[in-house]
Amino acid sequence: MFASEGNARTFDYQAGDVGYVPFAMGHYVENTGKTLLRFLEMFKSPRFQDVSLNQWMALTPPELVQAHLNLNKAMMGALRKQKLAVVR
């Protein structure tokens, strides 16, 4: 999935498929299947940096997040300021 000019796109891949995300476009991968997902991501740059959406939202003033995303207090309370590892 990637966004271009505010348009999000979602793709369903099968075993052996190859996807491409344009440079500097935010994206994420979700395994919706029942088998193990092996995901290889390659970068042209020697430097990699990821961004936690959960952490970013938790560190943004809550009134802004609530106003723009219409989140309830329970959802706002679930946001964490510490970045959690997705893969260990």
N, CA, C and O atoms as a MOPAC input file, in Angstrom:
PM7 MOZYME 1SCF
protein

 N      0.84400 1    -1.17200 1     0.00000 1
 C      0.00000 1     0.00000 1     0.00000 1
 C      0.88500 1     1.22900 1     0.00000 1
 O      1.87900 1     1.27400 1     0.72400 1
 N      0.54700 1     2.21000 1    -0.78600 1
 C      1.24900 1     3.48200 1    -0.72700 1
 C      0.30000 1     4.60000 1    -1.11400 1
 O     -0.70400 1     4.38000 1    -1.79200 1
 N      0.63400 1     5.79100 1    -0.67700 1
 C     -0.21500 1     6.94300 1    -0.96200 1
 C      0.50400 1     7.86700 1    -1.93500 1
 O      1.68900 1     8.15700 1    -1.77300 1
 N     -0.20400 1     8.31100 1    -2.91800 1
 C      0.33700 1     9.25100 1    -3.88500 1
 C     -0.67600 1    10.37400 1    -4.03000 1
 O     -1.80600 1    10.14200 1    -4.45900 1
 N     -0.28000 1    11.57800 1    -3.67900 1
 C     -1.17700 1    12.72700 1    -3.73400 1
 C     -2.45100 1    12.48500 1    -2.92100 1
 O     -3.54600 1    12.86400 1    -3.33800 1
 N     -2.29500 1    11.85100 1    -1.75700 1
 C     -3.42000 1    11.63100 1    -0.85600 1
 C     -4.29800 1    10.44700 1    -1.20500 1
 O     -5.33600 1    10.25400 1    -0.57300 1
 N     -3.91900 1     9.65100 1    -2.18700 1
 C     -4.72100 1     8.48600 1    -2.57100 1
 C     -4.03100 1     7.21700 1    -2.10100 1
 O     -2.92000 1     6.91500 1    -2.53700 1
 N     -4.68200 1     6.47400 1    -1.21500 1
 C     -4.11400 1     5.22000 1    -0.72300 1
 C     -4.48900 1     4.09000 1    -1.66700 1
 O     -5.57300 1     4.08500 1    -2.25100 1
 N     -3.59200 1     3.14500 1    -1.80900 1
 C     -3.84300 1     1.97500 1    -2.64300 1
 C     -3.47400 1     0.73200 1    -1.86100 1
 O     -2.49100 1     0.72600 1    -1.12000 1
 N     -4.25300 1    -0.31400 1    -2.02100 1
 C     -4.01200 1    -1.57600 1    -1.34200 1
 C     -3.84700 1    -2.67500 1    -2.37500 1
 O     -4.57900 1    -2.72500 1    -3.36300 1
 N     -2.88300 1    -3.55400 1    -2.14400 1
 C     -2.61300 1    -4.65500 1    -3.05900 1
 C     -2.63800 1    -5.97100 1    -2.29900 1
 O     -2.14700 1    -6.04500 1    -1.17200 1
 N     -3.19400 1    -6.99100 1    -2.89100 1
 C     -3.16700 1    -8.34300 1    -2.33200 1
 C     -2.16300 1    -9.14500 1    -3.15400 1
 O     -2.34600 1    -9.35800 1    -4.35300 1
 N     -1.10500 1    -9.58100 1    -2.48900 1
 C     -0.05000 1   -10.33100 1    -3.16400 1
 C     -0.17200 1   -11.80900 1    -2.87400 1
 O     -0.72700 1   -12.21000 1    -1.85000 1
 N      0.34400 1   -12.60900 1    -3.77300 1
 C      0.41400 1   -14.05400 1    -3.61400 1
 C      1.88300 1   -14.44100 1    -3.47900 1
 O      2.76400 1   -13.61900 1    -3.72800 1
 N      2.15200 1   -15.67100 1    -3.09100 1
 C      3.52700 1   -16.15800 1    -2.95500 1
 C      4.30100 1   -15.89200 1    -4.24300 1
 O      3.83000 1   -16.19600 1    -5.33900 1
 N      5.49500 1   -15.31900 1    -4.09500 1
 C      6.35800 1   -15.05900 1    -5.23500 1
 C      6.15000 1   -13.71600 1    -5.90100 1
 O      6.94000 1   -13.34200 1    -6.76800 1
 N      5.11000 1   -12.97100 1    -5.52600 1
 C      4.85900 1   -11.65600 1    -6.12100 1
 C      5.91500 1   -10.64800 1    -5.67000 1
 O      6.53800 1   -10.80500 1    -4.62000 1
 N      6.09900 1    -9.62200 1    -6.47600 1
 C      7.02400 1    -8.53800 1    -6.17400 1
 C      6.24200 1    -7.23000 1    -6.20500 1
 O      5.46900 1    -6.99100 1    -7.13300 1
 N      6.43700 1    -6.39100 1    -5.20700 1
 C      5.77900 1    -5.08300 1    -5.16500 1
 C      6.82100 1    -3.97700 1    -5.17200 1
 O      7.99300 1    -4.21400 1    -4.87800 1
 N      6.39500 1    -2.78600 1    -5.50300 1
 C      7.28100 1    -1.62300 1    -5.56000 1
 C      6.60700 1    -0.44000 1    -4.88500 1
 O      5.44200 1    -0.14300 1    -5.15000 1
 N      7.34400 1     0.23100 1    -4.01600 1
 C      6.85800 1     1.44200 1    -3.36000 1
 C      7.77600 1     2.58400 1    -3.80300 1
 O      8.99000 1     2.49900 1    -3.61800 1
 N      7.22500 1     3.63800 1    -4.37700 1
 C      8.06200 1     4.76100 1    -4.81500 1
 C      8.85800 1     5.36300 1    -3.65100 1
 O      8.44400 1     5.28600 1    -2.49500 1
 N      9.99200 1     5.95400 1    -3.97500 1
 C     10.89100 1     6.55800 1    -3.00200 1
 C     10.14800 1     7.49000 1    -2.05000 1
 O      9.32700 1     8.30200 1    -2.47700 1
 N     10.43800 1     7.36700 1    -0.77200 1
 C      9.93400 1     8.22700 1     0.30500 1
 C      8.42600 1     8.15700 1     0.50000 1
 O      7.84400 1     9.06500 1     1.09300 1
 N      7.78700 1     7.11300 1     0.02000 1
 C      6.34800 1     6.94600 1     0.25000 1
 C      6.13600 1     6.05100 1     1.46900 1
 O      6.74500 1     4.98600 1     1.58400 1
 N      5.27900 1     6.48800 1     2.36300 1
 C      4.95000 1     5.67400 1     3.52300 1
 C      4.21100 1     4.42000 1     3.09300 1
 O      3.45000 1     4.44400 1     2.12600 1
 N      4.42900 1     3.33900 1     3.79900 1
 C      3.76600 1     2.08100 1     3.46700 1
 C      3.79900 1     1.14300 1     4.66400 1
 O      4.55300 1     1.35600 1     5.61400 1
 N      2.98300 1     0.11500 1     4.60800 1
 C      3.04000 1    -0.93200 1     5.62200 1
 C      2.63900 1    -2.25100 1     4.99400 1
 O      2.02700 1    -2.28800 1     3.92600 1
 N      2.99300 1    -3.33100 1     5.67000 1
 C      2.68600 1    -4.67300 1     5.20200 1
 C      1.87200 1    -5.36900 1     6.27800 1
 O      2.21100 1    -5.30300 1     7.45900 1
 N      0.80800 1    -6.03000 1     5.87500 1
 C     -0.01700 1    -6.78000 1     6.80800 1
 C     -0.25900 1    -8.16500 1     6.22800 1
 O     -0.72500 1    -8.30300 1     5.09700 1
 N      0.05900 1    -9.18200 1     7.00700 1
 C     -0.20100 1   -10.55400 1     6.58400 1
 C     -1.64900 1   -10.89500 1     6.93300 1
 O     -1.98500 1   -11.05900 1     8.10600 1
 N     -2.49000 1   -11.00100 1     5.93200 1
 C     -3.89800 1   -11.33200 1     6.15300 1
 C     -4.16500 1   -12.81600 1     5.94900 1
 O     -5.29900 1   -13.27600 1     6.08600 1
 N     -3.12200 1   -13.55800 1     5.62400 1
 C     -3.26200 1   -14.99800 1     5.40500 1
 C     -3.06500 1   -15.78800 1     6.68200 1
 O     -2.88400 1   -15.22400 1     7.76100 1
 N     -3.10300 1   -17.09000 1     6.54300 1
 C     -2.96200 1   -17.97900 1     7.69300 1
 C     -1.59600 1   -18.65700 1     7.73200 1
 O     -1.31700 1   -19.42200 1     8.65400 1
 N     -0.74100 1   -18.38900 1     6.74500 1
 C      0.59400 1   -18.97900 1     6.72000 1
 C      1.63600 1   -17.90200 1     7.00400 1
 O      1.35200 1   -16.70500 1     6.95600 1
 N      2.84700 1   -18.36000 1     7.29800 1
 C      3.95200 1   -17.45800 1     7.61600 1
 C      4.26300 1   -16.54000 1     6.43900 1
 O      4.32900 1   -16.98600 1     5.29400 1
 N      4.45200 1   -15.27500 1     6.72700 1
 C      4.84600 1   -14.30100 1     5.71500 1
 C      6.34100 1   -14.06100 1     5.83400 1
 O      6.84500 1   -13.75600 1     6.91400 1
 N      7.04400 1   -14.20000 1     4.72100 1
 C      8.46100 1   -13.84500 1     4.65500 1
 C      8.53600 1   -12.63100 1     3.74900 1
 O      8.17900 1   -12.69000 1     2.57200 1
 N      9.00900 1   -11.53000 1     4.31700 1
 C      8.99200 1   -10.24800 1     3.62800 1
 C     10.40900 1    -9.71200 1     3.53400 1
 O     11.10400 1    -9.61600 1     4.54600 1
 N     10.84000 1    -9.36900 1     2.34700 1
 C     12.16200 1    -8.79900 1     2.12800 1
 C     11.98600 1    -7.39400 1     1.58300 1
 O     11.31900 1    -7.18600 1     0.56900 1
 N     12.58700 1    -6.43900 1     2.26100 1
 C     12.49100 1    -5.04800 1     1.82800 1
 C     13.90700 1    -4.55200 1     1.54900 1
 O     14.80500 1    -4.71700 1     2.37500 1
 N     14.09600 1    -3.95000 1     0.38800 1
 C     15.41900 1    -3.46700 1     0.00700 1
 C     15.37900 1    -1.95600 1    -0.20100 1
 O     14.38500 1    -1.40200 1    -0.67100 1
 N     16.48300 1    -1.30600 1     0.16100 1
 C     16.59400 1     0.13800 1     0.03600 1
 C     17.83700 1     0.49300 1    -0.75300 1
 O     18.84500 1    -0.21100 1    -0.69900 1
 N     17.75600 1     1.58400 1    -1.47900 1
 C     18.89900 1     2.07100 1    -2.23400 1
 C     19.88100 1     2.80600 1    -1.32000 1
 O     21.05700 1     2.94500 1    -1.65700 1
 N     19.41500 1     3.26300 1    -0.19500 1
 C     20.21200 1     4.04800 1     0.73900 1
 C     20.86100 1     3.14800 1     1.79500 1
 O     20.28300 1     2.12600 1     2.16500 1
 N     22.04600 1     3.50800 1     2.28300 1
 C     22.66400 1     2.73800 1     3.36100 1
 C     22.02000 1     3.03200 1     4.72500 1
 O     22.34300 1     2.37400 1     5.71400 1
 N     21.12400 1     4.00400 1     4.78200 1
 C     20.48100 1     4.40500 1     6.04100 1
 C     18.99200 1     4.08000 1     5.99100 1
 O     18.30700 1     4.41600 1     5.02400 1
 N     18.49900 1     3.42900 1     7.03300 1
 C     17.08300 1     3.08500 1     7.13700 1
 C     16.51900 1     3.73500 1     8.38600 1
 O     17.16500 1     3.75100 1     9.43300 1
 N     15.30200 1     4.27300 1     8.27300 1
 C     14.63800 1     4.85000 1     9.43400 1
 C     13.15800 1     4.57600 1     9.30400 1
 O     12.55700 1     4.86700 1     8.26900 1
 N     12.56500 1     4.01800 1    10.34400 1
 C     11.12900 1     3.77600 1    10.31300 1
 C     10.42900 1     4.73400 1    11.25900 1
 O     11.05700 1     5.32400 1    12.13800 1
 N      9.14300 1     4.88300 1    11.07700 1
 C      8.32800 1     5.79500 1    11.87900 1
 C      7.16400 1     5.00100 1    12.44700 1
 O      6.47000 1     4.29600 1    11.71500 1
 N      6.95500 1     5.11100 1    13.72700 1
 C      5.82600 1     4.45400 1    14.37300 1
 C      4.63400 1     5.41500 1    14.34900 1
 O      4.67800 1     6.47700 1    14.97100 1
 N      3.58600 1     5.04800 1    13.64000 1
 C      2.38700 1     5.89200 1    13.59200 1
 C      1.77700 1     6.01700 1    14.98200 1
 O      1.31500 1     7.09200 1    15.36500 1
 N      1.77600 1     4.92400 1    15.73700 1
 C      1.24600 1     4.94600 1    17.10100 1
 C      2.00100 1     5.97400 1    17.94100 1
 O      1.38500 1     6.79700 1    18.61900 1
 N      3.32300 1     5.93000 1    17.89900 1
 C      4.14000 1     6.86000 1    18.68100 1
 C      3.95700 1     8.29400 1    18.20000 1
 O      3.84100 1     9.21500 1    19.00700 1
 N      3.93400 1     8.47800 1    16.89800 1
 C      3.77300 1     9.81900 1    16.33500 1
 C      2.44600 1    10.43900 1    16.79400 1
 O      2.40400 1    11.60700 1    17.18000 1
 N      1.36400 1     9.64900 1    16.75000 1
 C      0.05700 1    10.15700 1    17.19100 1
 C      0.05400 1    10.44100 1    18.68800 1
 O     -0.54800 1    11.41900 1    19.13100 1
 N      0.72800 1     9.58600 1    19.47700 1
 C      0.77200 1     9.78000 1    20.93400 1
 C      1.54900 1    11.03500 1    21.31400 1
 O      1.26300 1    11.65400 1    22.34000 1
 N      2.52800 1    11.41600 1    20.49900 1
 C      3.34800 1    12.58700 1    20.80300 1
 C      2.79500 1    13.87900 1    20.20900 1
 O      3.31100 1    14.96300 1    20.48200 1
 N      1.75300 1    13.76300 1    19.40100 1
 C      1.08400 1    14.92500 1    18.82500 1
 C      0.04800 1    15.42100 1    19.83500 1
 O     -0.57700 1    14.59800 1    20.50400 1
 N     -0.15800 1    16.72300 1    19.97000 1
 C     -1.17300 1    17.19800 1    20.93100 1
 C     -2.50500 1    16.47600 1    20.72500 1
 O     -3.04100 1    16.45600 1    19.61700 1
 N     -3.03100 1    15.88800 1    21.79000 1
 C     -4.23300 1    15.05000 1    21.68600 1
 C     -5.42800 1    15.75000 1    21.03800 1
 O     -6.19300 1    15.12000 1    20.30700 1
 N     -5.59300 1    17.04100 1    21.29900 1
 C     -6.74100 1    17.73800 1    20.71500 1
 C     -6.64600 1    17.79200 1    19.18300 1
 O     -7.67000 1    17.81000 1    18.50200 1
 N     -5.43800 1    17.81800 1    18.64900 1
 C     -5.26900 1    17.80100 1    17.19300 1
 C     -5.61500 1    16.43100 1    16.61500 1
 O     -6.31500 1    16.32600 1    15.60800 1
 N     -5.11300 1    15.38500 1    17.26800 1
 C     -5.38500 1    14.01800 1    16.79100 1
 C     -6.88100 1    13.74300 1    16.84500 1
 O     -7.45200 1    13.23600 1    15.88000 1
 N     -7.51400 1    14.07000 1    17.95400 1
 C     -8.95700 1    13.83500 1    18.09900 1
 C     -9.75600 1    14.63400 1    17.07500 1
 O    -10.69600 1    14.10700 1    16.48100 1
 N     -9.40300 1    15.87500 1    16.86300 1
 C    -10.14900 1    16.73500 1    15.94200 1
 C    -10.03500 1    16.25300 1    14.50200 1
 O    -11.00900 1    16.30700 1    13.75000 1
 N     -8.85500 1    15.78300 1    14.11300 1
 C     -8.64300 1    15.39900 1    12.72100 1
 C     -9.01700 1    13.95700 1    12.41700 1
 O     -9.40700 1    13.64100 1    11.29300 1
 N     -8.90200 1    13.07000 1    13.42000 1
 C     -9.17000 1    11.65400 1    13.17700 1
 C    -10.44300 1    11.15300 1    13.85800 1
 O    -10.83100 1     9.99800 1    13.68300 1
 N    -11.09300 1    12.02700 1    14.63600 1
 C    -12.34400 1    11.66700 1    15.31600 1
 C    -12.18600 1    10.41800 1    16.18000 1
 O    -13.01300 1     9.50700 1    16.12600 1
 N    -11.12100 1    10.38300 1    16.97500 1
 C    -10.86500 1     9.23500 1    17.83900 1
 C    -11.49100 1     9.44700 1    19.20400 1
 O    -11.50600 1    10.56700 1    19.71600 1
 N    -12.00800 1     8.37800 1    19.79600 1
 C    -12.60600 1     8.48700 1    21.12400 1
 C    -11.51600 1     8.40600 1    22.19900 1
 O    -10.35100 1     8.14800 1    21.89800 1
 N    -11.91300 1     8.62900 1    23.45400 1
 C    -10.95100 1     8.65700 1    24.55400 1
 C    -10.26300 1     7.31000 1    24.75400 1
 O     -9.08900 1     7.26300 1    25.12000 1
 N    -10.98400 1     6.21500 1    24.51800 1
 C    -10.38400 1     4.88900 1    24.66500 1
 C     -9.24800 1     4.69900 1    23.66100 1
 O     -8.18200 1     4.19300 1    24.01300 1
 N     -9.47300 1     5.10000 1    22.42800 1
 C     -8.42900 1     4.97900 1    21.40800 1
 C     -7.25300 1     5.89000 1    21.73100 1
 O     -6.09800 1     5.48900 1    21.58600 1
 N     -7.53500 1     7.09700 1    22.16400 1
 C     -6.46500 1     8.02600 1    22.52500 1
 C     -5.64800 1     7.45900 1    23.69200 1
 O     -4.42600 1     7.60900 1    23.72200 1
 N     -6.31000 1     6.81700 1    24.64200 1
 C     -5.62400 1     6.22800 1    25.79100 1
 C     -4.77800 1     5.02800 1    25.43200 1
 O     -3.86100 1     4.67400 1    26.17300 1
 N     -5.06900 1     4.39000 1    24.30200 1
 C     -4.31200 1     3.21300 1    23.87400 1
 C     -3.01400 1     3.58000 1    23.15600 1
 O     -2.15300 1     2.72100 1    22.96300 1
 N     -2.86400 1     4.84100 1    22.75900 1
 C     -1.65100 1     5.26000 1    22.06000 1
 C     -0.46900 1     5.26200 1    23.01800 1
 O     -0.61600 1     5.64500 1    24.17900 1
 N      0.70400 1     4.83700 1    22.54800 1
 C      1.90600 1     4.74500 1    23.38400 1
 C      3.01200 1     5.65600 1    22.87100 1
 O      3.30500 1     5.69700 1    21.67600 1
 N      3.62000 1     6.38900 1    23.80400 1
 C      4.70900 1     7.30500 1    23.44200 1
 C      6.01400 1     6.56600 1    23.18900 1
 O      6.92900 1     7.11500 1    22.57400 1
 N      6.10700 1     5.32200 1    23.66000 1
 C      7.30800 1     4.53100 1    23.43100 1
 C      7.10400 1     3.69900 1    22.15800 1
 O      6.03000 1     3.14200 1    21.93200 1
 N      8.13600 1     3.62700 1    21.34900 1
 C      8.07900 1     2.85000 1    20.12000 1
 C      8.24600 1     1.37300 1    20.47200 1
 O      9.20700 1     0.98900 1    21.13900 1
 N      7.31200 1     0.56200 1    20.02300 1
 C      7.36800 1    -0.87100 1    20.28200 1
 C      7.86000 1    -1.59300 1    19.04700 1
 O      7.50800 1    -1.22800 1    17.92500 1
 N      8.66800 1    -2.61300 1    19.24700 1
 C      9.16600 1    -3.40400 1    18.11500 1
 C      8.03200 1    -4.24700 1    17.53600 1
 O      7.24700 1    -4.83600 1    18.27900 1
 N      7.95200 1    -4.29900 1    16.23600 1
 C      6.94000 1    -5.11900 1    15.56500 1
 C      7.45800 1    -6.54400 1    15.41600 1
 O      6.71500 1    -7.50700 1    15.60700 1
 N      8.73100 1    -6.67100 1    15.07600 1
 C      9.36000 1    -7.97000 1    14.88900 1
 C     10.49500 1    -8.10200 1    15.89500 1
 O     11.31000 1    -7.19200 1    16.04600 1
 N     10.54200 1    -9.22600 1    16.57300 1
 C     11.61900 1    -9.43900 1    17.55300 1
 C     12.51400 1   -10.54000 1    17.08300 1
 O     13.48400 1   -10.87800 1    17.76100 1

